Amino acid sequence: MAKKNNDLRRIAEDFWHDLGRLKRFPRDIEKAVAMKLPVGILKLPQLTGNAVANWLRSRRLMVTIPVQRHPLMGCLVAYRGHAIIFLCGADDQDEQRITIAHETAHLLHDYLLPRAEAIALFGQGIIEVLDGCRPPTSAERVEAIFGTVQLGAHVHLFPRTDRGWNDEPIVFESECRADALALELIAPETCRRALIARLMDKGKSAAAICSDLGAHFGLPAWIFRQFVEPRFREPSVSFLEDALLTIRRSE
């Protein structure tokens, strides 16, 4: 777990390197992504898988999008080293910030970084394989690489609810990792912990702390409940501790 957290922290730190004032909270992740990555951000008034498919089709971009009429918060389409992040334009700024961070997390961890590793190992010639233009040769069939690299187009849908997306363990792990990296990008753990400690020292309630964290990082307050509320619960007493306490009381 510690290694995983360190890896995500390193990815987030590399992303924000040289971005100067954009690192200030609340972070302008939309502008940072546009400056740092080969990504365009498009806002549609109503976002569904079908809306994304229609937009791509109208521009003769042949990418398969799962048939999906349910509303989405975001959608990532990456192909040939570039990407588009689709957002629901009706969402407020805080919701759009977390959506951009979540899709950026998928783009970085699941597409761009594995792609860069494959190119570093095999050279520029492997790009044709990564883009789905030709199959890999026998010399290029390295399971350690192609087991983690997405060949051809990479598509990710970010549903408005978690209905169905976490049924598969692999998908659940991928989404949890993206959530963790998204938060590290816009509300880093070290900053988050320090601010929670200061607010608790002031005697604020859990709800007030979540609200202050949301205002500071520019995110919906509910996101921080998982980090704040456990600190207000009374610590449970283990069976052994309870037995020792009982013995001492009887003496």
C-alpha positions in Angstrom: 0.0 0.0 0.0 2.8 2.4 0.9 4.5 1.8 -2.5 1.3 2.3 -4.3 0.7 5.6 -2.5 4.3 6.7 -3.3 3.8 5.9 -6.9 0.7 7.9 -7.2 2.3 10.8 -5.3 5.2 10.7 -7.7 2.9 10.8 -10.7 1.0 13.8 -9.2 4.2 15.7 -8.4 5.6 15.1 -11.9 2.4 16.4 -13.4 2.5 19.7 -11.4 6.2 20.2 -12.0 6.9 23.6 -13.6 3.3 24.7 -13.4 3.9 27.4 -10.9 0.9 29.4 -9.7 -1.5 26.8 -11.0 -0.5 24.6 -8.0 -2.2 27.0 -5.7 -5.5 25.8 -4.1 -8.1 25.4 -5.5 -6.0 24.1 -8.3 -7.0 25.0 -11.9 -6.7 21.4 -13.1 -8.5 22.3 -16.4 -5.8 24.8 -17.4 -3.0 22.6 -16.1 -4.2 19.7 -18.2 -4.4 21.9 -21.3 -0.8 23.2 -20.7 0.8 19.9 -19.7 -0.8 17.1 -21.7 -1.9 16.4 -25.3 -5.5 16.7 -24.3 -8.5 18.7 -25.3 -11.4 19.3 -22.9 -14.9 19.5 -24.3 -18.1 20.3 -22.4 -21.4 18.9 -23.6 -24.8 20.1 -22.2 -25.9 16.5 -21.7 -23.2 13.8 -21.4 -23.9 10.1 -22.2 -22.0 7.5 -24.1 -24.3 8.0 -27.1 -23.7 11.7 -27.1 -19.9 11.1 -27.2 -20.3 8.5 -29.9 -22.4 10.9 -32.0 -19.9 13.8 -31.5 -17.0 11.6 -32.7 -19.0 10.1 -35.6 -19.9 13.5 -36.9 -16.2 14.3 -37.1 -15.4 10.9 -38.8 -13.5 9.7 -35.7 -14.0 6.0 -35.7 -13.8 5.1 -32.0 -16.1 2.5 -30.5 -18.0 3.9 -27.5 -20.1 1.6 -25.3 -23.9 2.2 -25.9 -24.8 4.2 -22.8 -27.9 6.3 -22.3 -27.4 6.9 -18.6 -25.9 10.3 -17.7 -22.1 10.5 -17.2 -19.9 12.9 -15.3 -17.1 12.4 -17.7 -15.6 10.4 -20.6 -12.1 9.9 -21.7 -11.2 9.0 -25.3 -7.4 8.6 -26.0 -6.0 7.6 -29.4 -2.5 7.8 -31.0 -1.0 9.6 -28.0 -3.7 12.3 -27.8 -7.0 12.5 -25.9 -10.3 14.3 -25.4 -11.9 14.6 -21.9 -15.7 15.1 -22.2 -17.5 16.8 -19.4 -21.1 17.5 -18.5 -21.3 21.3 -18.9 -24.3 21.4 -16.6 -22.2 20.4 -13.6 -20.8 23.0 -11.2 -17.1 24.0 -11.1 -16.3 21.7 -8.2 -17.8 18.7 -9.8 -16.0 19.4 -13.1 -12.7 19.7 -11.2 -13.0 16.2 -9.7 -14.2 14.8 -13.0 -11.2 16.3 -14.9 -8.9 15.0 -12.2 -10.4 11.5 -12.4 -10.2 11.2 -16.1 -6.7 12.7 -16.1 -5.7 10.0 -13.6 -6.9 7.3 -16.0 -5.1 9.0 -18.9 -1.8 9.3 -17.0 -1.7 5.9 -15.2 -3.5 3.7 -17.7 -2.6 5.2 -21.1 0.3 7.7 -21.3 2.7 6.2 -18.8 2.5 2.6 -20.0 2.8 4.0 -23.6 5.9 6.0 -22.7 7.5 2.9 -21.1 6.8 0.8 -24.2 8.4 3.5 -26.5 11.4 3.8 -24.2 11.9 0.0 -24.3 11.2 -0.7 -28.0 11.8 2.7 -29.7 9.6 4.8 -31.9 8.8 1.8 -34.1 6.5 0.4 -31.5 4.1 3.4 -31.9 2.4 1.6 -34.9 1.6 -1.3 -32.6 0.4 0.9 -29.8 -1.9 2.7 -32.2 -3.3 -0.5 -33.6 -1.8 0.0 -37.1 0.0 -3.3 -37.1 0.3 -6.4 -34.9 3.5 -6.8 -32.8 6.3 -8.9 -34.1 7.5 -12.0 -32.2 10.3 -9.9 -30.8 7.9 -7.3 -29.6 5.5 -9.7 -27.8 6.6 -9.0 -24.3 3.9 -9.8 -21.8 5.3 -7.5 -19.2 4.6 -4.6 -21.5 1.6 -5.5 -23.6 -0.2 -6.9 -20.5 -0.5 -3.3 -19.3 -0.5 -1.2 -22.4 -3.8 -0.3 -24.2 -3.5 -1.0 -27.9 -5.6 1.2 -30.2 -8.1 3.6 -28.7 -8.6 3.8 -24.9 -12.1 4.7 -23.7 -13.2 5.3 -20.1 -16.7 6.3 -19.0 -17.3 8.0 -15.7 -20.9 7.3 -14.6 -22.9 9.7 -12.5 -23.5 6.8 -10.0 -21.4 3.7 -9.3 -24.1 1.4 -10.5 -22.5 -1.6 -12.2 -19.0 -0.1 -12.8 -17.5 -1.9 -9.8 -18.9 -5.4 -10.4 -15.6 -6.6 -11.7 -12.6 -6.7 -9.3 -10.2 -5.4 -12.0 -12.5 -2.5 -12.8 -13.0 -1.8 -9.1 -9.3 -1.6 -8.5 -8.7 0.6 -11.5 -11.4 3.0 -10.3 -10.2 3.2 -6.8 -6.7 3.9 -8.0 -8.0 6.6 -10.3 -9.9 8.2 -7.4 -6.8 8.1 -5.2 -4.6 9.7 -8.0 -7.3 12.3 -8.8 -7.3 13.4 -5.1 -3.5 13.5 -5.1 -3.6 15.8 -8.1 -6.0 18.4 -6.6 -6.0 17.7 -2.8 -2.6 16.0 -1.9 -2.6 13.8 1.1 0.1 15.7 3.0 -1.8 19.0 2.5 -5.1 17.4 3.3 -3.8 15.8 6.6 -2.2 19.0 7.8 -5.4 21.1 7.2 -7.6 18.5 8.9 -5.3 18.5 11.9 -5.4 22.3 12.2 -9.2 22.4 11.8 -9.6 19.7 14.5 -7.4 21.7 16.9 -9.9 24.6 16.5 -12.6 22.3 17.8 -14.7 22.2 14.5 -17.2 19.5 13.9 -16.8 16.9 11.2 -19.3 18.6 8.9 -17.6 22.0 9.3 -14.2 20.5 8.6 -15.5 18.8 5.4 -17.1 22.1 4.3 -13.8 24.0 4.9 -11.8 21.3 3.0 -14.2 21.6 0.1 -13.8 25.4 0.0 -10.0 25.2 0.3 -9.5 22.5 -2.4 -12.5 23.5 -4.6 -14.2 20.1 -4.3 -17.6 18.9 -3.1 -17.5 18.6 0.7 -18.8 15.0 0.7 -15.5 13.8 -0.8 -13.7 14.4 2.5 -16.0 12.5 4.8 -14.0 9.3 4.4 -10.9 11.2 5.8 -12.6 13.3 8.5 -15.4 11.2 10.1 -13.2 8.3 11.3 -11.2 10.8 13.4 -14.4 11.6 15.4 -15.2 8.0 16.2 -14.2 6.7 19.6 -11.4 4.2 19.3 -12.6 0.6 19.8 -11.2 -1.4 22.6 -9.8 -4.8 21.7 -10.8 -8.0 23.5 -7.5 -8.2 25.3 -7.6 -4.6 26.4 -11.1 -5.0 27.7 -10.1 -8.1 29.7 -7.1 -6.4 31.3 -9.3 -3.4 32.2 -11.8 -5.7 33.8 -9.1 -7.5 35.8 -7.7 -4.3 37.1 -11.1 -3.0 38.2 -11.7 -6.2 40.2 -8.4 -6.0 42.1 
